[in-house]
């Protein structure tokens, strides 16, 4: 989901099912980052580590939760009552559509 939010398409995006299956099996994806919309290097490394095809080479969830992207980017904004209230109102608005 993070990949799609940053890049705009799913990692193995394809219009044909056979191409989609081939990309998934081969682990082929393109992390398209432009100078106009820079992405922090830790974010790129996090995505690459999440999308590593070989399970033995992929970082386990316990290590991913300690990744600098998670620790620095996501944990840098503590939840406050104001943030939670804003989040809840956003969620209620999205379910009323």
LINCOR-V331805 format. One record per pair of residues at least 6 apart in sequence whose C-alpha atoms are under 7 Angstrom apart, sorted by sequence separation. I is the first residue (numbers start at 1). GAP is how many residues later the second one is. D is the distance in Angstrom with one decimal. If there is no record, write none. Layout:
i->I gap->GAP d->D
i->I gap->GAP d->D
//
This chain:
i->4 gap->6 d->4.9
i->14 gap->6 d->5.2
i->33 gap->6 d->6.8
i->52 gap->6 d->5.2
i->3 gap->7 d->6.7
i->4 gap->7 d->6.9
i->13 gap->7 d->6.5
i->3 gap->8 d->6.6
i->12 gap->8 d->6.1
i->50 gap->8 d->6.6
i->49 gap->9 d->5.9
i->50 gap->9 d->6.8
i->49 gap->10 d->6.0
i->12 gap->11 d->5.8
i->12 gap->12 d->6.2
i->12 gap->16 d->6.8
i->12 gap->17 d->5.5
i->11 gap->18 d->5.4
i->11 gap->19 d->7.0
i->46 gap->23 d->6.5
i->7 gap->25 d->6.4
i->27 gap->26 d->5.8
i->42 gap->26 d->6.5
i->43 gap->26 d->5.6
i->42 gap->27 d->5.3
i->3 gap->44 d->6.8
//
